[in-house]
Amino acid sequence: MTHPIIAIIPAYNEAPAITQVVQGLLQLRTASGALVIDQVIVADNGSDDQTAALAQAAGATVVSEPRRGYGYACTAGIHAAQQAGAEILLFVDGDHSVLVEETASLLQALHNGADLVIGARVRRQAGAMTVPQVFGNALACSLARLLWAVPMSDLGPFRAIRAQALQRIGMEDMTYGWTIEMQLKAYQLGMQVEEVPVSVQARIGISKVSGTVRGVIGAGIGIFSMIGKLWWRQRRPVLKKF
């Protein structure tokens, strides 16, 4: 498997779960006994609990990004991973909602030639995703399939990507549109995007997105405005010809 593989965990007030997630990633081993993940970077997004201290104690490298936003946290983690020479980046939420043991299926898809691999949340524990999450996710993917004819079924945050592919994509969004921007741009650039089935379980703690009205509305605006922005950018060169 290509190395180094670095896991990035964007985290805001994930003290109840962060130790389990970090340790789980650092304990992953191949069939031959080799460690799977070379480094875990926790991008602390302005937490006011013990997230940073617990993550560091569990073995993670912690970087601070006080500007609130999922994209800001991910970008801070990416910069740190680039400095460490990452060739493959694995994105994992810090709430213990995914089974880190399923990392192998994402990395295997990269090994088989994919540029970006999305963990499609098809095995859902009861209560793992709220009704707004399920509805919004399905609607966004339906729009993507309609506008770009791409086989997108999930915006799952559990994903792996080649560092070179991520650099080509040139991520811009710093908030809720981050995940769908990565997927749609990868398709637009002709990259090989794969989805692999993964599990999702009830998170530890309260969600900062689906757990609040503000979060749900903000996520919806961010995701659908990103779809509109990317569609308009693609259409503009065509419209200028007329």
TORKOL-4160 file (C-alpha; in steps of 0.2 Angstrom, whole numbers, padded with zeros to 4 digits, m for minus):
242
<pt num="1" X="0000" Y="0000" Z="0000"/>
<pt num="2" X="0006" Y="0018" Z="m0004"/>
<pt num="3" X="0013" Y="0027" Z="0011"/>
<pt num="4" X="0013" Y="0038" Z="0020"/>
<pt num="5" X="m0006" Y="0037" Z="0024"/>
<pt num="6" X="m0012" Y="0051" Z="0035"/>
<pt num="7" X="m0029" Y="0052" Z="0044"/>
<pt num="8" X="m0036" Y="0069" Z="0046"/>
<pt num="9" X="m0050" Y="0072" Z="0060"/>
<pt num="10" X="m0059" Y="0089" Z="0060"/>
<pt num="11" X="m0065" Y="0091" Z="0077"/>
<pt num="12" X="m0075" Y="0103" Z="0088"/>
<pt num="13" X="m0079" Y="0098" Z="0105"/>
<pt num="14" X="m0077" Y="0079" Z="0103"/>
<pt num="15" X="m0069" Y="0075" Z="0120"/>
<pt num="16" X="m0081" Y="0060" Z="0123"/>
<pt num="17" X="m0076" Y="0051" Z="0108"/>
<pt num="18" X="m0059" Y="0057" Z="0101"/>
<pt num="19" X="m0048" Y="0046" Z="0111"/>
<pt num="20" X="m0057" Y="0030" Z="0104"/>
<pt num="21" X="m0056" Y="0037" Z="0086"/>
<pt num="22" X="m0038" Y="0041" Z="0087"/>
<pt num="23" X="m0032" Y="0025" Z="0095"/>
<pt num="24" X="m0043" Y="0015" Z="0084"/>
<pt num="25" X="m0034" Y="0022" Z="0069"/>
<pt num="26" X="m0017" Y="0021" Z="0076"/>
<pt num="27" X="m0020" Y="0002" Z="0080"/>
<pt num="28" X="m0026" Y="m0003" Z="0063"/>
<pt num="29" X="m0014" Y="m0016" Z="0055"/>
<pt num="30" X="m0013" Y="m0025" Z="0039"/>
<pt num="31" X="m0014" Y="m0044" Z="0037"/>
<pt num="32" X="0005" Y="m0045" Z="0039"/>
<pt num="33" X="0005" Y="m0034" Z="0055"/>
<pt num="34" X="0011" Y="m0018" Z="0048"/>
<pt num="35" X="0003" Y="m0002" Z="0054"/>
<pt num="36" X="m0010" Y="0005" Z="0041"/>
<pt num="37" X="m0010" Y="0023" Z="0047"/>
<pt num="38" X="0006" Y="0033" Z="0048"/>
<pt num="39" X="0000" Y="0048" Z="0057"/>
<pt num="40" X="m0016" Y="0055" Z="0064"/>
<pt num="41" X="m0019" Y="0073" Z="0063"/>
<pt num="42" X="m0033" Y="0081" Z="0073"/>
<pt num="43" X="m0038" Y="0098" Z="0067"/>
<pt num="44" X="m0046" Y="0106" Z="0082"/>
<pt num="45" X="m0059" Y="0119" Z="0077"/>
<pt num="46" X="m0059" Y="0130" Z="0092"/>
<pt num="47" X="m0065" Y="0117" Z="0105"/>
<pt num="48" X="m0068" Y="0123" Z="0122"/>
<pt num="49" X="m0067" Y="0106" Z="0130"/>
<pt num="50" X="m0053" Y="0094" Z="0131"/>
<pt num="51" X="m0053" Y="0088" Z="0113"/>
<pt num="52" X="m0035" Y="0094" Z="0109"/>
<pt num="53" X="m0027" Y="0087" Z="0125"/>
<pt num="54" X="m0036" Y="0070" Z="0124"/>
<pt num="55" X="m0031" Y="0069" Z="0105"/>
<pt num="56" X="m0013" Y="0072" Z="0109"/>
<pt num="57" X="m0013" Y="0060" Z="0123"/>
<pt num="58" X="m0020" Y="0047" Z="0112"/>
<pt num="59" X="m0006" Y="0049" Z="0100"/>
<pt num="60" X="m0012" Y="0062" Z="0087"/>
<pt num="61" X="m0004" Y="0077" Z="0081"/>
<pt num="62" X="m0015" Y="0092" Z="0085"/>
<pt num="63" X="m0016" Y="0108" Z="0074"/>
<pt num="64" X="m0027" Y="0122" Z="0079"/>
<pt num="65" X="m0039" Y="0131" Z="0067"/>
<pt num="66" X="m0050" Y="0143" Z="0077"/>
<pt num="67" X="m0060" Y="0149" Z="0062"/>
<pt num="68" X="m0076" Y="0139" Z="0064"/>
<pt num="69" X="m0081" Y="0129" Z="0049"/>
<pt num="70" X="m0079" Y="0111" Z="0043"/>
<pt num="71" X="m0069" Y="0116" Z="0028"/>
<pt num="72" X="m0057" Y="0127" Z="0038"/>
<pt num="73" X="m0053" Y="0112" Z="0050"/>
<pt num="74" X="m0050" Y="0100" Z="0035"/>
<pt num="75" X="m0039" Y="0113" Z="0026"/>
<pt num="76" X="m0028" Y="0115" Z="0042"/>
<pt num="77" X="m0027" Y="0096" Z="0043"/>
<pt num="78" X="m0022" Y="0095" Z="0025"/>
<pt num="79" X="m0008" Y="0108" Z="0026"/>
<pt num="80" X="m0001" Y="0098" Z="0041"/>
<pt num="81" X="m0002" Y="0082" Z="0031"/>
<pt num="82" X="0006" Y="0090" Z="0016"/>
<pt num="83" X="0021" Y="0096" Z="0027"/>
<pt num="84" X="0022" Y="0078" Z="0033"/>
<pt num="85" X="0023" Y="0071" Z="0015"/>
<pt num="86" X="0006" Y="0063" Z="0014"/>
<pt num="87" X="0002" Y="0053" Z="m0002"/>
<pt num="88" X="m0015" Y="0047" Z="0004"/>
<pt num="89" X="m0027" Y="0057" Z="0015"/>
<pt num="90" X="m0040" Y="0048" Z="0025"/>
<pt num="91" X="m0054" Y="0059" Z="0032"/>
<pt num="92" X="m0063" Y="0053" Z="0048"/>
<pt num="93" X="m0076" Y="0062" Z="0059"/>
<pt num="94" X="m0071" Y="0063" Z="0077"/>
<pt num="95" X="m0088" Y="0057" Z="0084"/>
<pt num="96" X="m0085" Y="0038" Z="0083"/>
<pt num="97" X="m0099" Y="0037" Z="0070"/>
<pt num="98" X="m0089" Y="0026" Z="0058"/>
<pt num="99" X="m0080" Y="0010" Z="0060"/>
<pt num="100" X="m0062" Y="0014" Z="0058"/>
<pt num="101" X="m0059" Y="m0005" Z="0054"/>
<pt num="102" X="m0068" Y="m0002" Z="0037"/>
<pt num="103" X="m0053" Y="0010" Z="0032"/>
<pt num="104" X="m0046" Y="m0005" Z="0023"/>
<pt num="105" X="m0060" Y="m0005" Z="0010"/>
<pt num="106" X="m0057" Y="0013" Z="0006"/>
<pt num="107" X="m0038" Y="0011" Z="0004"/>
<pt num="108" X="m0040" Y="m0005" Z="m0006"/>
<pt num="109" X="m0051" Y="0005" Z="m0019"/>
<pt num="110" X="m0037" Y="0018" Z="m0020"/>
<pt num="111" X="m0024" Y="0004" Z="m0022"/>
<pt num="112" X="m0035" Y="m0003" Z="m0037"/>
<pt num="113" X="m0034" Y="0014" Z="m0046"/>
<pt num="114" X="m0047" Y="0026" Z="m0039"/>
<pt num="115" X="m0042" Y="0044" Z="m0035"/>
<pt num="116" X="m0056" Y="0047" Z="m0023"/>
<pt num="117" X="m0066" Y="0035" Z="m0012"/>
<pt num="118" X="m0081" Y="0039" Z="m0003"/>
<pt num="119" X="m0088" Y="0028" Z="0011"/>
<pt num="120" X="m0106" Y="0026" Z="0006"/>
<pt num="121" X="m0116" Y="0025" Z="0022"/>
<pt num="122" X="m0127" Y="0010" Z="0018"/>
<pt num="123" X="m0127" Y="0000" Z="0034"/>
<pt num="124" X="m0135" Y="0012" Z="0046"/>
<pt num="125" X="m0138" Y="0009" Z="0064"/>
<pt num="126" X="m0155" Y="0015" Z="0070"/>
<pt num="127" X="m0154" Y="0033" Z="0074"/>
<pt num="128" X="m0137" Y="0035" Z="0067"/>
<pt num="129" X="m0143" Y="0048" Z="0054"/>
<pt num="130" X="m0157" Y="0060" Z="0057"/>
<pt num="131" X="m0172" Y="0063" Z="0045"/>
<pt num="132" X="m0165" Y="0079" Z="0039"/>
<pt num="133" X="m0148" Y="0071" Z="0036"/>
<pt num="134" X="m0156" Y="0057" Z="0026"/>
<pt num="135" X="m0167" Y="0068" Z="0016"/>
<pt num="136" X="m0154" Y="0082" Z="0012"/>
<pt num="137" X="m0141" Y="0069" Z="0007"/>
<pt num="138" X="m0153" Y="0060" Z="m0005"/>
<pt num="139" X="m0159" Y="0076" Z="m0013"/>
<pt num="140" X="m0141" Y="0083" Z="m0015"/>
<pt num="141" X="m0136" Y="0067" Z="m0023"/>
<pt num="142" X="m0151" Y="0066" Z="m0034"/>
<pt num="143" X="m0147" Y="0084" Z="m0041"/>
<pt num="144" X="m0129" Y="0079" Z="m0044"/>
<pt num="145" X="m0135" Y="0064" Z="m0054"/>
<pt num="146" X="m0148" Y="0074" Z="m0064"/>
<pt num="147" X="m0136" Y="0088" Z="m0068"/>
<pt num="148" X="m0120" Y="0079" Z="m0071"/>
<pt num="149" X="m0125" Y="0061" Z="m0074"/>
<pt num="150" X="m0113" Y="0054" Z="m0060"/>
<pt num="151" X="m0116" Y="0039" Z="m0049"/>
<pt num="152" X="m0117" Y="0048" Z="m0033"/>
<pt num="153" X="m0127" Y="0041" Z="m0019"/>
<pt num="154" X="m0119" Y="0048" Z="m0003"/>
<pt num="155" X="m0109" Y="0063" Z="0004"/>
<pt num="156" X="m0101" Y="0053" Z="0017"/>
<pt num="157" X="m0087" Y="0062" Z="0026"/>
<pt num="158" X="m0078" Y="0045" Z="0029"/>
<pt num="159" X="m0067" Y="0046" Z="0013"/>
<pt num="160" X="m0049" Y="0044" Z="0006"/>
<pt num="161" X="m0041" Y="0053" Z="m0008"/>
<pt num="162" X="m0024" Y="0054" Z="m0016"/>
<pt num="163" X="m0014" Y="0069" Z="m0011"/>
<pt num="164" X="m0011" Y="0074" Z="m0029"/>
<pt num="165" X="m0029" Y="0072" Z="m0034"/>
<pt num="166" X="m0034" Y="0084" Z="m0019"/>
<pt num="167" X="m0021" Y="0097" Z="m0025"/>
<pt num="168" X="m0029" Y="0096" Z="m0043"/>
<pt num="169" X="m0046" Y="0099" Z="m0036"/>
<pt num="170" X="m0041" Y="0115" Z="m0027"/>
<pt num="171" X="m0054" Y="0115" Z="m0013"/>
<pt num="172" X="m0062" Y="0132" Z="m0010"/>
<pt num="173" X="m0077" Y="0130" Z="0002"/>
<pt num="174" X="m0073" Y="0132" Z="0020"/>
<pt num="175" X="m0090" Y="0127" Z="0028"/>
<pt num="176" X="m0104" Y="0115" Z="0024"/>
<pt num="177" X="m0101" Y="0113" Z="0005"/>
<pt num="178" X="m0084" Y="0105" Z="0007"/>
<pt num="179" X="m0088" Y="0087" Z="0005"/>
<pt num="180" X="m0099" Y="0089" Z="m0011"/>
<pt num="181" X="m0087" Y="0101" Z="m0018"/>
<pt num="182" X="m0073" Y="0088" Z="m0017"/>
<pt num="183" X="m0084" Y="0075" Z="m0026"/>
<pt num="184" X="m0091" Y="0085" Z="m0039"/>
<pt num="185" X="m0075" Y="0093" Z="m0044"/>
<pt num="186" X="m0067" Y="0076" Z="m0045"/>
<pt num="187" X="m0080" Y="0071" Z="m0057"/>
<pt num="188" X="m0078" Y="0087" Z="m0067"/>
<pt num="189" X="m0059" Y="0084" Z="m0069"/>
<pt num="190" X="m0062" Y="0066" Z="m0075"/>
<pt num="191" X="m0055" Y="0058" Z="m0060"/>
<pt num="192" X="m0060" Y="0040" Z="m0055"/>
<pt num="193" X="m0072" Y="0041" Z="m0040"/>
<pt num="194" X="m0078" Y="0026" Z="m0031"/>
<pt num="195" X="m0090" Y="0022" Z="m0018"/>
<pt num="196" X="m0088" Y="0008" Z="m0006"/>
<pt num="197" X="m0101" Y="0003" Z="0007"/>
<pt num="198" X="m0098" Y="0007" Z="0025"/>
<pt num="199" X="m0107" Y="0007" Z="0042"/>
<pt num="200" X="m0113" Y="0022" Z="0052"/>
<pt num="201" X="m0117" Y="0021" Z="0070"/>
<pt num="202" X="m0125" Y="0033" Z="0082"/>
<pt num="203" X="m0112" Y="0046" Z="0086"/>
<pt num="204" X="m0105" Y="0050" Z="0104"/>
<pt num="205" X="m0111" Y="0067" Z="0109"/>
<pt num="206" X="m0123" Y="0079" Z="0101"/>
<pt num="207" X="m0120" Y="0084" Z="0083"/>
<pt num="208" X="m0116" Y="0102" Z="0079"/>
<pt num="209" X="m0125" Y="0100" Z="0062"/>
<pt num="210" X="m0139" Y="0089" Z="0062"/>
<pt num="211" X="m0142" Y="0092" Z="0081"/>
<pt num="212" X="m0147" Y="0110" Z="0079"/>
<pt num="213" X="m0159" Y="0119" Z="0068"/>
<pt num="214" X="m0145" Y="0132" Z="0064"/>
<pt num="215" X="m0134" Y="0118" Z="0059"/>
<pt num="216" X="m0147" Y="0109" Z="0048"/>
<pt num="217" X="m0151" Y="0125" Z="0039"/>
<pt num="218" X="m0133" Y="0130" Z="0037"/>
<pt num="219" X="m0128" Y="0113" Z="0030"/>
<pt num="220" X="m0143" Y="0114" Z="0017"/>
<pt num="221" X="m0138" Y="0131" Z="0011"/>
<pt num="222" X="m0120" Y="0127" Z="0010"/>
<pt num="223" X="m0123" Y="0110" Z="0000"/>
<pt num="224" X="m0136" Y="0117" Z="m0012"/>
<pt num="225" X="m0127" Y="0133" Z="m0015"/>
<pt num="226" X="m0111" Y="0123" Z="m0020"/>
<pt num="227" X="m0121" Y="0113" Z="m0032"/>
<pt num="228" X="m0128" Y="0129" Z="m0040"/>
<pt num="229" X="m0110" Y="0137" Z="m0040"/>
<pt num="230" X="m0102" Y="0122" Z="m0049"/>
<pt num="231" X="m0116" Y="0120" Z="m0061"/>
<pt num="232" X="m0116" Y="0139" Z="m0066"/>
<pt num="233" X="m0097" Y="0139" Z="m0068"/>
<pt num="234" X="m0098" Y="0124" Z="m0080"/>
<pt num="235" X="m0112" Y="0132" Z="m0090"/>
<pt num="236" X="m0105" Y="0149" Z="m0092"/>
<pt num="237" X="m0092" Y="0145" Z="m0106"/>
<pt num="238" X="m0106" Y="0136" Z="m0115"/>
<pt num="239" X="m0118" Y="0151" Z="m0113"/>
<pt num="240" X="m0105" Y="0164" Z="m0119"/>
<pt num="241" X="m0104" Y="0155" Z="m0136"/>
<pt num="242" X="m0122" Y="0161" Z="m0140"/>
